[in-house]
Amino acid sequence: MNYKKNKKSKKWLKNNFKDFYIQKTKKNISKYRSRSWFKLAEIEKIDKIFKKDMKIIDLGSSPGGWSSFASLKIGNKGKIIAFDILPMNYIKNVDFYQGNVCNSIFLNKIIKKINKIKVHMIMSDISPNFSGIKEIDIPNIIYLNKLALNLCYSQLKYNGTFLVKTFQNKGLNQFYNKINSIFKIVKIRKPNASRSQSSEIYIVAKGYQN
């Protein structure tokens, strides 16, 4: 038996079976969809980013944690345009498009389809497939972050909001400064629902000025 591997597996099982947010999600999977529901709920409690009748773009939406929470907040007249490479079950007020947003053909096709719709918020929960190799993972993180930010230039309303998941890395300051140059208020959040050992953080930017 590989003792180190077995010890690591036991630690993973212990952490996940006792994890409050995992247990909460399992009890009502149809409502919460994923742990990310609770992260967004915590951000909303502090930053008050949602309003009734909003139009929102949700990048990396599957299985639907953020979209399901946002749908409750924006009401029946609101609209969410969601994208993910993985499938996602139906959510009220959500138009879901399955495809890879890193594929310029797919992304341009969807942007063209929704081009007349300027949104109040763009939110991105996209993560790369981590290899554990910094030289590979960090450029992938930066690329996905920039892709989400670039969408603001064409699709976000003046004074709109940008919410993006990122990770602590050597390119974070530059990315933060870029956001700070085009938004009035920029904050970094680390929700309690985010695992303490994870380097993930969330940037909340309000008041798009570009």
C-alpha positions as CSV (number, residue, x, y, z in Angstrom):
1,M,0.0,0.0,0.0
2,N,1.2,3.5,-0.8
3,Y,1.0,5.1,2.7
4,K,1.3,8.7,1.5
5,K,-1.4,8.3,-1.1
6,N,-3.7,6.6,1.3
7,K,-3.1,9.3,3.9
8,K,-3.9,12.0,1.3
9,S,-7.1,10.2,0.3
10,K,-8.3,10.0,3.9
11,K,-7.6,13.7,4.4
12,W,-9.6,14.5,1.2
13,L,-12.5,12.4,2.4
14,K,-12.5,13.9,5.8
15,N,-12.4,17.5,4.5
16,N,-15.1,16.9,1.9
17,F,-17.6,14.8,4.0
18,K,-17.4,17.3,6.9
19,D,-17.5,20.4,4.6
20,F,-20.6,22.5,5.5
21,Y,-21.0,23.8,1.9
22,I,-20.8,20.4,0.2
23,Q,-23.3,19.0,2.6
24,K,-25.6,21.9,2.1
25,T,-25.4,21.6,-1.6
26,K,-26.1,17.8,-1.5
27,K,-29.3,18.4,0.6
28,N,-30.7,20.7,-2.1
29,I,-28.8,20.2,-5.3
30,S,-31.6,21.5,-7.4
31,K,-31.4,24.9,-5.7
32,Y,-27.8,25.4,-5.0
33,R,-26.3,23.5,-8.0
34,S,-22.7,23.9,-6.6
35,R,-20.6,25.4,-3.8
36,S,-20.2,28.5,-6.0
37,W,-23.8,29.5,-5.1
38,F,-22.7,30.2,-1.5
39,K,-19.6,32.2,-2.7
40,L,-21.8,34.5,-4.8
41,A,-24.3,34.8,-1.9
42,E,-21.5,36.0,0.4
43,I,-20.2,38.5,-2.2
44,E,-23.8,39.8,-2.7
45,K,-24.3,40.3,1.0
46,I,-21.2,42.6,1.2
47,D,-21.2,44.3,-2.2
48,K,-24.9,44.4,-3.3
49,I,-24.2,43.8,-6.9
50,F,-27.6,42.6,-8.0
51,K,-30.8,44.5,-8.9
52,K,-34.1,43.6,-10.3
53,D,-34.4,43.4,-14.1
54,M,-30.7,43.2,-14.7
55,K,-29.2,41.6,-17.8
56,I,-26.1,39.5,-17.1
57,I,-23.5,37.4,-18.9
58,D,-22.3,34.4,-16.9
59,L,-19.0,32.8,-18.1
60,G,-18.2,29.3,-17.0
61,S,-21.7,28.8,-15.7
62,S,-22.1,25.0,-15.4
63,P,-23.5,23.4,-13.3
64,G,-25.4,26.7,-12.6
65,G,-24.5,27.9,-9.1
66,W,-24.1,31.5,-10.1
67,S,-26.9,31.6,-12.6
68,S,-29.4,30.1,-10.2
69,F,-28.5,32.6,-7.5
70,A,-28.6,35.5,-9.9
71,S,-31.9,34.4,-11.4
72,L,-33.5,34.7,-8.0
73,K,-32.1,38.2,-7.5
74,I,-33.0,39.7,-10.8
75,G,-36.6,38.6,-11.0
76,N,-38.8,37.6,-13.9
77,K,-37.9,40.5,-16.1
78,G,-34.2,39.9,-15.8
79,K,-32.1,37.9,-18.2
80,I,-28.9,35.8,-17.9
81,I,-26.9,34.8,-20.9
82,A,-24.7,31.8,-19.8
83,F,-21.8,30.0,-21.4
84,D,-19.9,26.8,-20.6
85,I,-18.1,24.1,-22.3
86,L,-20.1,21.6,-20.2
87,P,-23.9,21.2,-20.3
88,M,-26.1,22.9,-17.8
89,N,-29.7,22.1,-16.8
90,Y,-32.5,24.6,-17.3
91,I,-32.7,27.6,-15.1
92,K,-35.4,30.2,-15.2
93,N,-34.5,33.4,-17.1
94,V,-31.3,31.9,-18.4
95,D,-30.3,31.4,-22.1
96,F,-27.6,28.8,-22.0
97,Y,-25.0,28.3,-24.9
98,Q,-22.8,25.3,-24.7
99,G,-19.4,25.8,-26.2
100,N,-15.8,26.9,-25.5
101,V,-15.5,30.6,-25.0
102,C,-11.8,30.3,-25.8
103,N,-12.8,29.3,-29.3
104,S,-13.0,32.6,-31.2
105,I,-15.5,31.2,-33.7
106,F,-17.9,30.2,-31.0
107,L,-17.5,33.4,-29.0
108,N,-17.8,35.7,-32.0
109,K,-20.9,33.8,-33.2
110,I,-22.6,34.3,-29.8
111,I,-21.5,37.9,-29.5
112,K,-22.9,38.6,-32.9
113,K,-26.2,37.0,-31.8
114,I,-26.5,39.1,-28.7
115,N,-24.7,42.2,-30.0
116,K,-27.6,44.5,-29.5
117,I,-27.9,43.5,-25.8
118,K,-25.7,45.5,-23.5
119,V,-25.6,43.9,-20.1
120,H,-25.4,45.4,-16.5
121,M,-23.0,42.8,-15.3
122,I,-20.4,40.3,-16.6
123,M,-19.4,37.6,-14.2
124,S,-16.9,34.9,-14.7
125,D,-16.3,31.8,-12.7
126,I,-14.0,30.1,-15.3
127,S,-11.0,28.1,-14.1
128,P,-8.4,26.4,-16.2
129,N,-7.7,22.6,-15.9
130,F,-4.9,22.8,-13.4
131,S,-1.8,20.8,-14.2
132,G,0.1,21.7,-11.0
133,I,2.8,23.3,-13.1
134,K,3.0,27.0,-12.5
135,E,4.6,27.7,-15.8
136,I,1.5,26.3,-17.5
137,D,-1.3,27.2,-15.0
138,I,-0.5,30.9,-14.5
139,P,-0.6,31.8,-18.2
140,N,-3.9,29.9,-18.5
141,I,-5.4,31.8,-15.6
142,I,-4.2,35.2,-17.0
143,Y,-5.6,34.3,-20.4
144,L,-9.1,33.4,-19.1
145,N,-9.1,36.5,-16.9
146,K,-8.3,38.8,-19.9
147,L,-10.9,37.0,-22.0
148,A,-13.6,37.9,-19.5
149,L,-12.3,41.5,-19.1
150,N,-12.2,42.0,-22.9
151,L,-15.8,41.1,-23.1
152,C,-16.6,44.2,-21.0
153,Y,-15.4,46.5,-23.8
154,S,-18.1,45.3,-26.2
155,Q,-20.9,44.1,-24.0
156,L,-21.0,45.9,-20.6
157,K,-23.1,49.0,-20.1
158,Y,-21.6,52.2,-18.8
159,N,-21.5,52.0,-14.9
160,G,-21.8,48.2,-15.2
161,T,-20.3,45.6,-12.8
162,F,-17.6,43.0,-13.4
163,L,-17.1,40.0,-11.2
164,V,-14.3,37.6,-11.9
165,K,-12.6,34.6,-10.2
166,T,-8.9,34.7,-10.3
167,F,-6.0,33.2,-8.4
168,Q,-3.1,34.7,-6.6
169,N,-0.2,34.7,-9.1
170,K,2.6,37.0,-10.3
171,G,0.3,38.6,-12.9
172,L,-2.4,39.5,-10.5
173,N,-1.3,43.1,-9.8
174,Q,-1.2,44.0,-13.5
175,F,-4.6,42.5,-14.0
176,Y,-6.0,44.3,-10.9
177,N,-4.5,47.6,-12.1
178,K,-6.1,47.2,-15.5
179,I,-9.5,46.7,-14.0
180,N,-8.9,49.6,-11.6
181,S,-8.2,51.9,-14.5
182,I,-11.7,51.4,-16.1
183,F,-13.9,50.9,-13.0
184,K,-14.8,53.3,-10.2
185,I,-14.6,50.8,-7.3
186,V,-12.6,47.6,-7.2
187,K,-12.5,45.2,-4.3
188,I,-10.9,41.7,-3.7
189,R,-13.0,39.2,-1.9
190,K,-12.3,35.7,-0.4
191,P,-15.7,34.2,0.6
192,N,-15.8,31.8,3.5
193,A,-17.3,29.3,1.1
194,S,-14.0,29.3,-0.8
195,R,-11.7,26.7,0.6
196,S,-9.0,28.2,2.9
197,Q,-6.2,26.3,1.2
198,S,-7.3,27.5,-2.3
199,S,-5.5,30.5,-3.8
200,E,-8.7,31.6,-5.5
201,I,-10.0,35.1,-5.0
202,Y,-12.7,37.2,-6.5
203,I,-12.4,40.7,-7.9
204,V,-15.6,42.8,-7.7
205,A,-15.5,45.9,-9.9
206,K,-18.3,48.5,-10.0
207,G,-18.9,51.5,-12.2
208,Y,-17.6,50.7,-15.6
209,Q,-16.2,53.9,-17.1
210,N,-14.8,52.9,-20.5
